Amino acid sequence: MGRIFSGIQPTGNFHLGNYLGAIRNWVRMQDSYENFICIVDLHAMTTRPTPQTLQTHIKEAAATLLASGIDPEKTDLFIQSAVPAHCELAWILSCLTSLGWLNRMTQFKEKAGKQREQANLGLYSYPVLQAADILIYKATHVPVGEDQKQHLELVRDIAGTFNRQYEVDYFEFPEPIILKTAARIMSLRDGSSKMSKSDPSDYSRIHLMDDPETITLKIRKAKTDPEPIAGNPKAMENRPEALNLLGIYAALSDQSLEEVCLAFEGSTFAPFKEKLTAQIIMVIEPIRQRMISFLKDPEILENILKKGSEKARDLASQNLSEIQNIIGFLKT
Ligand code: TYM
């Protein structure tokens, strides 16, 4: 049985992209793998949240994951900062990572923007901590959305460098799992940028906490074009917003994009949007209701996270000790 590791940043505003691109896949894989799902609060620190905001968002993340179907009996759900070995390994790996590799990371370039000199060091070394997250558990598979692909290639490069440097076969090369449907859900306002927590417009994304009225309004306002829906995706290549909505419908209804295009061929977007709205509400509303009840009972959340963190700590410290032996640290 393979071992899954994946993570989500507790930065609030969890959206349909997070759900379809990542969370739902984690839920569906629970029976086939040994699972570690981590709320990566150390990564969230790169956004410099206040202590109050960070705590609220960590609880929200836990509630979101449990409400979406993460089962603590099958998945070890835990908080990154509760397992110190992540940071310890991150330092070791940072000494094996060249600046040239980090300079190529597109996510850093996007997030730092034009103010590169002002960006914090944590944002720059973010992918090294991500590598440590995965490698400390010797995970074999990492299910993520497409935006994480480059980071995962770096993880494999770092694992290879470690093995070569110390002439060992210690780290496996973790395989990304990026499912074709919903690998990249785009903004509802601009089909060329991904649906993202940090987009200033609330109308660009559907939050998992949106109520049915909000969802209806956001889909009604979602950008489309006046053309009817074509019978196959190829014929819609230059219509990114239209394709994105069809893609969301396909993912939510577990169909291929081809099937959805064929089913709605010739229709305009007004009737399609009604169907899409109903489909989103059918999937999101029960999750929202469960989130509300989890958030009312923080003690349940805290107990689950505590248990998960204990188990993660055991495995991580055992592996860290092996790594320290390989490196030649003198244990005192
Ligand atoms: P984060 O918190 O930004 O996103 C969590 C997951 O959601 C996916 N995702 C999307 N998928 C499809 N369409 C979208 N519009 C969309 N937006 C987000 C992301 O790909 C991700 O899988 N760096 C990671 C967190 C992390 C991690 C790790 C992941 C830290 N350590 C180790 C895997 C393994 C991140 O930024 O997630």
Residues whose N, C-alpha, C, O or C-beta is under 5 A from the ligand:
A	BS01	TYM	F5 S6 G7 I8 Q9 G17 N18 G21 A22 V40 H43 Q130 D133 P143 V144 G145 E146 D147 Q148 A182 A183 R184 I185 M186 K194 M195
